């Protein structure tokens, strides 16, 4: 048998029942990180809400003048931003 083949097959022949399975624990001080992330999420949500209100005003003003404004594009951006922000929080919560 070749030495490389022997070294590659060696881990497959070892018993797997004695391997440790540590449980994940948060490092000290991680509660402060969660607090800051919560504040950042709140600020992002508030900013997206404000931008949505502004976009609605722009759509109404453009409609009143009889123009086709770019309010709908401005409305899409905070909605997309809010979706990204909430998705990031869900992904982070899934892994933590």
N, C-alpha and C positions, 0 to 999 in steps of 0.2 A: 504494500500500500504506500502511496505517496504521502510525504510529510504534510503537505498542504491539505490534502483530503482528510487526513487524520485530525488535524487541528480544526477543520471546518465541521467535522462530525462530532467532535468531542462535546460541545455544548448540548447537542441533541441527546446524548446518552446520559447526561447528568440528571439526577432526580430534582424535580421542581417543587416539591412540597416543603422544603426547608427555607425558601426565600422569604425575606421579611416583606410585609405589606404595611408600610407606615401610613397613618391617617394624616391628611393635610391639616395643619394648624396655622392660624394667622400669626404673623410676627407681632411683637409688642409695638404698640403705637399705631396699629392699623385702623383703629377706630377713628383716629383723627383724619386719616386719608378718606375713609368712608364719609365722614362729615363734610369735608371739603368737596368731594365728588357730588354729594347731595346738594350743596350750595350751587355748584357749577351747573348742575342739571336744572335747578330752579331758575337761575339767571337765564339760561338758554331758553327754557320754556316761556319765561316772561318776555324775552326779546322776540321770540317767534310770534307770540300773541300780539305784541305791539306792532310788528311788521305786517301781520295779517290785517289788523285794524287800519293801518295806514294804506295798505293795498286796496282795501274795500273803499276807503275814502277817495282814492285815486280813480277807481272804477266808476264811482258815483259822479265825481266831477267831470270825468271824460264823457259819461253818458249825458249829463246835463248840457254840456257844450255841443253834443252831437258828434263827438270825435270817437275814433277808436283808439283808446289809450293802450298803454302797455301795462295796464293794471293786472291783467290776468297772468302775465309773466311774473309780475311782482308778487302776486298771490301764491304762485307755485313755489317760489323759493323758500319762504318761511315754512310752508307745509313740508317740503322735502327736508329742510333743516331739522324740523321737529321729528320727522320719521327717523332720520339718521341718529339724532341724539337719543331718542328712546330706544332704538335698536342697539346702540352701543351700550346703554345701561343694561339691557336684557342680556346681551352677550357677556358682559362683565359679571353680572349676577349669576349667570349659568356656570362660569368657571370658578367663581369664588364661593 
